[in-house]
């Protein structure tokens, strides 16, 4: 996430990301918010916004293409 210079690399723990994607729809809203905060802590706003939008879209039925 952060580095010694105080700038974020935008890196995400891939294992945590995959687990969160798999569990996202079953998590209550409060747990979703907390998990997203933990995942994006220390990230630059542009990276954080992209990840938040991705997770918001996971629960948008209009975007679920099966």
QUIJOBEL-V265135 format. One record per residue. N is the residue number from 1. PSI is psi in whole degrees, -180 to 180 (none if undefined). D_CENTER is the distance of its C-alpha to the mean C-alpha in whole Angstrom. Layout:
{{N PSI D_CENTER} {N PSI D_CENTER}}
//
This chain:
{{1 -91 12} {2 167 16} {3 174 19} {4 -22 22} {5 -6 23} {6 2 20} {7 145 18} {8 145 15} {9 -15 15} {10 7 11} {11 143 11} {12 140 9} {13 111 10} {14 -39 11} {15 -44 12} {16 -40 9} {17 -49 7} {18 -41 10} {19 -42 11} {20 -40 8} {21 -44 8} {22 -36 12} {23 -11 12} {24 -50 10} {25 -20 13} {26 -9 15} {27 140 13} {28 155 15} {29 -40 13} {30 -41 14} {31 -34 12} {32 -47 9} {33 -46 9} {34 -46 10} {35 -40 7} {36 -40 5} {37 -43 8} {38 -41 8} {39 -36 6} {40 5 6} {41 130 10} {42 1 12} {43 154 11} {44 147 13} {45 -37 12} {46 -36 12} {47 -44 9} {48 -45 7} {49 -40 9} {50 -44 8} {51 -42 4} {52 -42 5} {53 -40 8} {54 -48 7} {55 -35 6} {56 -40 9} {57 -23 11} {58 -31 11} {59 9 13} {60 107 15} {61 -29 18} {62 -23 20} {63 -6 17} {64 106 18} {65 111 20} {66 none 22}}
//
